[in-house]
Amino acid sequence: MGTVRIGIIGMGGMGYTHCKNIVSIKETKLTCVCDNEEKVAREKGREFGVEYFSDYREMMKSGLCDAVIVVIPHWFHADAGVFALENGLHVLSEKPLSVTVSDADRMVKAAKQSGKVFTVMHQMRTEPIFRKAKEIINSGAIGEVMRTLCIDPWYRTQFYYDSGAWRATWKGEGGGVLINQAPHTIDLFIMLGGFPVRIKANTRTRLHKIEVEDEVAALLEYKNGAWGYYYATTCELPERQFRIEIVGDKGKLIIRGYNLYLYRYSAPVSKYTFEAKEMWAGITVEKEALKFKSNVATGAVEIIKNFAAAILRGEKLLVSGEDGLRTMEFINACILSGKKNKSVDIPVDRKEYDRLMNSLKKSSKPKKRVVVQRATDPRLIKK
Ligand SMILES: NC(=O)c1ccc[n+]([C@@H]2O[C@H](COP(=O)([O-])OP(=O)(O)OC[C@H]3O[C@@H](n4cnc5c(N)ncnc54)[C@H](O)[C@@H]3O)[C@@H](O)[C@H]2O)c1
């Protein structure tokens, strides 16, 4: 059994968590760390007994690592990821893959050209409930998708938004709830319900003192004409009590919090509607609360293990670069639609989106109140 030598770029809350993750995995070895604040890089390098760098290019050219994990603010994911791939390294990018679809394109293209392993940290895919839901959809149990819904409530304090100069600004982060919290659920929603071809969204800053959106509501349209509804916020409790509904011709799948329900129809709606000979006839519906394994390993550690297995043994990735790109299409379509107050077709017009981001970045103001914290959500840290 081989070992993948890993370097981590970004020694903030999540980067530090990944250092501890890597040390706990048999097939990975932490060999170097990087942070553009040298003091931070040095402190973490010493803590883990590895080389440290303040410039990721130097680390990538040092020969000390076979692969990198990119854990820096979103705007830098693409440059760092592409540079690593072009220098023969495998890449695991934190979510969101990038800020713009044009940057995500660059990463996917560089990965293809390099032939290196390229994946994205959408760790919720490892959770049994979503694996089971995908299995049901793939089995054809609900038939053709007729309607979807995703409600994704998160909660963040103003103190959270004030914890880094980059957070919640167009220049530093490139979006709000859509780019930071929602990518996890959007990834799952697309995986289960399919990929919309058109989005009409409203975005706004409802509660927080920030530049970017903390609330979004959107109407989706799919290739077969089906409609869907999407909502995300950082102003609602209880947190992460999300709801996903995928309604098909033969049944529907509902995820409410961490419960999974399958409704099976006794006949497809598209057939029965025209075959029924009674005025008030209806289809029999059976509801089943689906069981799924609960004692399996999940989370970021499983994505890193999968990354290593793909490098060492060619194992199939749980999340492809194209999956990350699709999530970016959804996010960019919502932001563009909200800002321009129009329906946006997917694939998103790359040039139009880049123009919008450039003008938003120009209008972006440095934050007055920043109390820097390098701490990730404690719920993401394995006990
Ligand atoms: N998968 C998840 O659930 C999850 C959770 C938290 C954060 N993240 C992602 O991780 C990334 C980092 O978030 P965080 O919360 O750790 O932020 P953070 O502010 O705590 O840390 C970012 C670190 O990157 C360093 N940095 C900035 N620019 C750099 C550069 N060019 N080169 C090297 N270092 C640089 C900063 O000095 C800082 O130490 C974000 O993209 C975020 O979306 C993912």
The ligand as a Tripos MOL2 file, in Angstrom:
@<TRIPOS>MOLECULE
LIG
   44    48     1     0     0
SMALL
NO_CHARGES

@<TRIPOS>ATOM
      1 N1        -16.2080   21.8290    3.2530 N.am      1 LIG1
      2 C1        -16.6490   22.5700    4.2470 C.2       1 LIG1
      3 O1        -17.6130   22.2130    4.9390 O.2       1 LIG1
      4 C2        -15.9620   23.8780    4.5520 C.ar      1 LIG1
      5 C3        -16.0550   24.4540    5.8340 C.ar      1 LIG1
      6 C4        -15.3680   25.6550    6.0850 C.ar      1 LIG1
      7 C5        -14.6630   26.2830    5.0510 C.ar      1 LIG1
      8 N2        -14.6160   25.7030    3.8080 N.ar      1 LIG1
      9 C6        -13.8940   26.3610    2.7110 C.3       1 LIG1
     10 O2        -12.5080   26.4660    3.0130 O.3       1 LIG1
     11 C7        -11.9780   27.6790    2.4910 C.3       1 LIG1
     12 C8        -11.2710   28.4420    3.6280 C.3       1 LIG1
     13 O3        -12.2150   28.7360    4.6250 O.3       1 LIG1
     14 P1        -11.7770   28.9560    6.1660 P.3       1 LIG1
     15 O4        -13.0370   28.9970    6.9390 O.co2     1 LIG1
     16 O5        -10.7340   27.9900    6.5620 O.co2     1 LIG1
     17 O6        -11.1730   30.4310    6.0790 O.3       1 LIG1
     18 P2        -10.1330   31.1570    7.0740 P.3       1 LIG1
     19 O7        -10.2870   32.6110    6.8660 O.co2     1 LIG1
     20 O8        -10.2600   30.5910    8.4410 O.co2     1 LIG1
     21 O9         -8.7190   30.6710    6.5010 O.3       1 LIG1
     22 C9         -8.2100   31.0230    5.2500 C.3       1 LIG1
     23 C10        -6.6900   30.9840    5.3460 C.3       1 LIG1
     24 O10        -6.1200   31.1310    4.0450 O.3       1 LIG1
     25 C11        -4.9910   31.9920    4.1220 C.3       1 LIG1
     26 N3         -4.7790   32.5560    2.7730 N.ar      1 LIG1
     27 C12        -5.4940   33.5090    2.1300 C.ar      1 LIG1
     28 N4         -5.0180   33.6960    0.8830 N.ar      1 LIG1
     29 C13        -3.9880   32.8250    0.7240 C.ar      1 LIG1
     30 C14        -3.0980   32.5400   -0.3510 C.ar      1 LIG1
     31 N5         -3.1950   33.1630   -1.5200 N.pl3     1 LIG1
     32 N6         -2.1170   31.6150   -0.1530 N.ar      1 LIG1
     33 C15        -2.0140   30.9580    1.0230 C.ar      1 LIG1
     34 N7         -2.8530   31.1880    2.0810 N.ar      1 LIG1
     35 C16        -3.8250   32.1050    1.9230 C.ar      1 LIG1
     36 C17        -5.3630   33.0160    5.1980 C.3       1 LIG1
     37 O11        -4.2370   33.6580    5.7630 O.3       1 LIG1
     38 C18        -6.1010   32.1060    6.2050 C.3       1 LIG1
     39 O12        -5.2260   31.5740    7.1750 O.3       1 LIG1
     40 C19       -13.1480   28.4390    1.8680 C.3       1 LIG1
     41 O13       -13.1690   28.2470    0.4790 O.3       1 LIG1
     42 C20       -14.3720   27.7820    2.5020 C.3       1 LIG1
     43 O14       -15.5290   27.8040    1.6740 O.3       1 LIG1
     44 C21       -15.2470   24.5240    3.5610 C.ar      1 LIG1
@<TRIPOS>BOND
     1     1     2 1
     2     2     3 2
     3     2     4 1
     4     4     5 ar
     5     4    44 ar
     6     5     6 ar
     7     6     7 ar
     8     7     8 ar
     9     8     9 1
    10     8    44 ar
    11     9    10 1
    12     9    42 1
    13    10    11 1
    14    11    12 1
    15    11    40 1
    16    12    13 1
    17    13    14 1
    18    14    15 2
    19    14    16 1
    20    14    17 1
    21    17    18 1
    22    18    19 2
    23    18    20 1
    24    18    21 1
    25    21    22 1
    26    22    23 1
    27    23    24 1
    28    23    38 1
    29    24    25 1
    30    25    26 1
    31    25    36 1
    32    26    27 ar
    33    26    35 ar
    34    27    28 ar
    35    28    29 ar
    36    29    30 ar
    37    29    35 ar
    38    30    31 1
    39    30    32 ar
    40    32    33 ar
    41    33    34 ar
    42    34    35 ar
    43    36    37 1
    44    36    38 1
    45    38    39 1
    46    40    41 1
    47    40    42 1
    48    42    43 1
@<TRIPOS>SUBSTRUCTURE
     1 LIG1         1 GROUP 0 **** ****
